[in-house]
Every structure is written in structure tokens, then in C-alpha cells.
């Protein structure tokens, strides 16, 4: 079945046009950079930093260093075909073959059959890189090799044949975004099998997210499999653990539909706990005993979690990962003058965070004019004051999504209010015009601010709000 996937096509990435001359760059064992005019600098022969974009491939011959792309692009020179890459072109973006204790970070690697090679390495780290091979070439791989104690962390790997293919022992693949690859991660040990490898907190988006073979004592948990359990291929002879001990849980599977009515290590105690009541069997002796009811939220600065309904949250400063759940809820009264558009969404997380949260909810624009869409609000329920608060920051009438910002998670809803109905009596009349005039030319910081008069959600009560009121004058909802 895998062989049928090689006909898939790949997307391309636009990159800057200022380059160093096309060559292969060497970081020699003595610490020198060859050629010396490459767009890479070092002050201490320990940290090597891109000063601009580079073209070609980089061969690292020195141990115990850091190669920092600083966000610049490394573009391969490759004009070959799908089946036959140019043998004189770039084959590997960054070649760490045989290295010990080397870190490759903050690189944007494009247009190469293989992004980063970890062949024969020990204790190397590949982190915070963006890699797309964008060939396509048969069998291209974003990150690959037979390695020992490698750390592949917080990378974004897209549009490769195989996103990450690692063999060996002690390797960890953590908190990566593995999107739109034919195979997301191909995870196997050496022969004989190695041990103590981990795949955790990764976000997968692809029909073949994960292939697991010849694995002994591997741990695969807290990943988001957004294409469901059928996107995972597990060899029966593998010995992987698919969950942490209760209550930390296992993985999120987008097609998992069993209920969450019980809790406890055996899921036989009354009360939900965010873990499915029925284990998910992946293959013989391969079971996720505690499948998560919502996506896992990894640690990081701005972490976005999307749900299958189209709702999403972006959480700033996540200091401890956890599960985020999205549940529909009905029954709460709406504030005066508002009508709900769809059901309420109760969003919660077990992750720890210190920043704000950006919440985005989809809405159905049926029977709504675009002007009415622009007056939609995303409202948040306050459990302490038992009131709704408008947190709207923008409305996207093309994607039919509305976004708001808040310091906490709770119950959210998309609501509609007749444009110009400032006092909430479902009629636009002189009383609304008087209220708008009283708060005219104010912002949320003003003591005269009236959020109901800000009909277009731009945090300013101005002529555009007056135009909406005038256009709906005399109308009832």
C-alpha cells in the first residue's frame, strides 16, 4: 500500500532571492569555514550562525558545535527528476554524518532530496527547523539516519515523502509539526532491536502519519493523530507503549468516538476524566489504554490547537503540556438583544499557561448578509459574575470564523445582534441613535464607552457604526 503513495505531489515554498554563490559549505574539523566567504560566521568556533541565505549543502566535520540558521534559508541546488535526482546537485541540506554533540537549529531548508542527515551520530539535537524537500523525489526525507540518543524537537516538516525516518536507540521525537507528508514518521530500531525511544507531543496531519517497526520498549504518547487511528501502521512484533500511566493518558485520535462517562485507572468509576472509556486497539499487543478525548497541547510560546469542528485556540506561554477539550453545550440564556448562532462551545485545558488565549469559532452564514456577519460577536461566559462578555477581535467573512482574545478558557458562543440595536430591544430607533451619540468617538478605555454601539468590532465608535445604525433604522429583529 505504501508503494502506491509515491505518486503524490508536493507543495512549493517561496523563498528570498538573495543568495551566497552556489557551493557546498564545510565546517571543518579544525573549526574553519570552507569557503571562507560563505554566509556563516563564528566568533568562537563553537556557534556557527547564518548571516544571510545560503545555497547548496552543508557538511559538518566538527563535533561539539551549534549550527544556527537564524531563520535564514538553506536552498539546495537540485534539478533532477522525481526518480533521478541530479547526482551533481545537493543531496542533503545539512549532513551531520558521524558527528557527536552537534545542534542544528533555526534553519529553513528547501529544495533538497534529504533535509538533515543524522547517520552515525550520537547525542545530536535537531530543533526549531522548517524543512520541506519540495522536489518531489522518490524517497525524500526531511530528517533521517541511524542515530543514538538523537533529539528531534519542535521542527516543522512538511511536504516530504517521509517527514522523519530514524533508526537506532535512545532517540526522542518531540513536539514537532509533521504535516502533509506521504509518511509522517517512520520509526524503527536497528537490527537487533534497540530500545528507549520516544515519540511524544507531535502534531500529525497526513493519511500515513506513523509507521512503527521493530521497536522494543518505545513510548508513543500525547501525540495528535488528526487523521485518526487508520493513519498509523504498527508491526505486530513491535513492543511500544502508547500511553502514560493514568491519569496522564495516551494519544488523541480524531476518529475515536467512544464515550467518556467513567474515570479511574480501569475507567469504572463514575464521572468523566477526559479519557475514553474504551481502550483503542491498534494491532496485536498494541493498545492505547487511555485515548484522549481532546487534542494534546504541547509546551511552547504560542501553541494552536484545532478541533475537527473548525474551532481552535492559540494559547500563549504554555509551560506544561496538557489535553484541550471542545464540548458543545446548550441551555444558557443569551444577553439582552443577542441571539445565538449555533451552539455554545465549552473549551478547557489541563495545560498550564501564563499568557492570553485567542479563541476562534466557525459560524454558519446562511441567511445572513455580509454586513450582518461583520456585526457578529464572540461572547464568553463568566462563571463568577454569571454574565456574558464580548471578547471579539475580528470577524473573517471569507472563512466564516470569528476570533476573540481572553486570559482564560470557559464557555464561548457566537452571537448576533441587529446592527444599530444599541439598547437590545430588537428594534433600531431614535433611542439607539441617542445612545450611539452619547458614546461617539470613544474607545474601550473611555468612561463613556458602550460596547453595544461598536457594531463593526473595531474598538472605536465612529461614523462607520453610525452608518450601520442608519442603514437599519426602523428595522426589527
Secondary structure, DSSP 8 states (H G I E B T S, - for coil): -GGGGGG---------S----S--EEE-TTS-EESTTSSEE-SSSSEEEESS-EES-EEE--SS-EEE-TT-EEE------SSS--TTS--EEEE-TT-BS-EEES-EEES-SEEEE-TTEES-EEES-EEE--S--TT-EEEEEEEES-EEES-EEES-SEEEEEEEES-EEES-EEES-SEEEEEE--SS-----EEES-EEESTT-EEEES-EEEEEES-EETT-GGGEEE-TT-EEE-S-STTS---EETT------EETTTT-EES--SB-SS-EEEETTEEETT-BSS-EE-SEEEEEEE-TTS-EEEEEEEEE-EEEEEEEE------TT-EESS-EEEEEESSEE-S-EEEEEE---TT--HHHHHT-EEEEEETTTTEEEE-EEEEETTTTEEEEEESS--EEEEEE--TT-TTSSSB-SHHHHHHHHHTTT--TTSTT--GGG-TTSSS--SHHHHHHHHHHTT-B-
